[in-house]
Amino acid sequence: LADNMLLALALAYLIMVAILRHWGYPLVIMLTVPLGYVGGVLGLRLMNAVGITASFDMITVLGFVVLIGVVVNNPILLVERHRKNLASGLSPIDSLRDAAGTRLRPIMMTTLTTLFGLFPLVFLPREGTELYRGLGIVLLFGLLISTLVTLSFTPCLLRLLHGEGERMPRPA
């Protein structure tokens, strides 16, 4: 399964390189995946500590594979809007501000609907939820952490990708 995980990461990266026709943007997007994994592991530890048990079985590990496809969606929205803004002539700073502002609502809508959809699987014990609870915990906490990373660090990484050009003005 570890080989399949590496293969899935490599394929996701290469597909984004082919679509975006750039090596840097997909790298910025893929940096959210390991932090999503950290969120999944921390979520498993937290839930087991508070008494909601989830074993680290094959279905839970499958959650980490699924997490690759889930966590890259939000930074793709941000990066694509940033690229369109740059193509229309905006400066990198203005492009990032616009991308973050216009994509915040869609990112939050998709994240919240997914989190609320996973909530019953993780927090409401019913028949059959024991089997998939680990997968739900990994997806819930991995998506939560990766969304926070997307909204805070991805614009910073995009700024670094464009170099030191112009400085952001300090707030008044």
N, C-alpha and C positions, 0 to 999 in steps of 0.2 A: 504493500500500500504506500510505503514511503516513495518508491520509484514512481508510482502513479501520481502521487502528490507533486513531485518535481516535474513530471511530464505535464501535468495540468497547469502548473505555474508557467512553464516555458511556452506552452501553446497559447495561453492567455496573453502573455507578453508579445509573442510573435504576431498574433492576430491583431493586436492593437498597433504594433509597429507597421504592419501592412496597411491598416485602415488609416492611421494618422500620418503615415509617411514621415515619421520622426522617431528617433531613438530615445530622446529625453522625456517627452510627454508620457509615453507608456511606463517609463521608469518611475516617474512621479506618481502615477496612478497605482503601480504595483507596490509602492512603499506602504500603502495602506493595508495590504494583505498581512504582513507579519504583525502589525499592531492589532489587526482584527483577531489574529490567532492568540495574541496576548490576552485580549478581552475574553475570548472563549475559554482559555485555561483559567483565568481569574474568576470567571463566572462559574465554572465547574467547582472550583475550590470554595468559593463563597456559598454557593447553594448547598454543597455538602457540609459546610460548617454550620449553616443555619438549620440543618435537618431535612432539607429537600434532597434526597439522595439520587445520584445519577452515577452509574458506573462508567468507566472509561472502556467501553466495548467497541466493537466494529461499527455499529451504527453511530456512535458518538464521533468516532474518527471520520466517518463519512460526512458528518457535519462540518468538519474542517475543510473537506474537499468542496462541499457546497458553498462554504464561506468564500472561497476564491471568486466564484461567480457573483455572489451577492454584494461583497464589499467594494468591488470595482465600479459598480454602477454610479454611485454618487460622485466620485472624483471624475469620472468620464463626463458627466454633465458639466462640471465646473471647468474642466480643461477644454472641452469643445466650445463652450461659450467664450472662454478666454481667447481661443484661436480665432474664432469668428470676429471678435472685437479687434484683435490685432490686424486681421486682414482688412477690416473696414477703416483702418488708419488711426485707431486709438493708441495712445501711449501704453506701455506695459502696466503702469500704475493704474491708469483710468480703466484699462481693460480688466484688470483684476478686481477693481472695486465694482464695476458693473457686473462681472461674472458672479462674484460673491453675492451681490444684492439681488440679481434676477434669478439666480438658481437656488437661493436659500429656501424659498417656499416649496418648489418641487422636491428638493432633497428632504426637507422635513416631512412632507406629505408621504413620500414613499417609505421613509424610515419609520414614521409613527404607525402607518398602517401595517407594516410588517411586524413591528414590535407588539402591537396590540393583537395581531393574529397569532403570534407565538405565545402570548401571555397565558391563555388557558392551558396550553400544552405543558408549560413549565410550572405554573403555580396552582393549578386545579387538578388534584389527583382523581383520576377516573380510570375506568377499565381501558387498558391499552396505552395509557400515557406513560407507564413505567418504561416501556420499550423504547419510546422515542423522546423521552425527557432530556437525555444527554444531548441529542441532536438539537433540540429546541433551545437548551441553555447555551450551547456553543453559538448558535445562530443569533440568539437574542443579544448576548453580551458582546459577541464579536462585531455585530452590526452597530451596536451602541457606541463602542469604543472607536470603530473605524469612522463613524459619522462625525464624532468629535474631532478626530484627526483630520478628516476631510475639510471641515469648516474652519479649523485653526491652522494646521500646518501645511496643507496643500497649497494655499495661496503663497505662503512663504517659500515653499520649494519652487513654485512656478516663478517667483520673483528671482530666486537664485539662478534659475535656468536661463534667465534673460540677462544676467550680469548686473553690474553695478550702475549702469546708465544714469537714471535720475533717481533722486532720493525722495522718499515720501515726506510730505510736510508734517510737522508736528501739530497735534491737535491744540486748539486754543484753550 
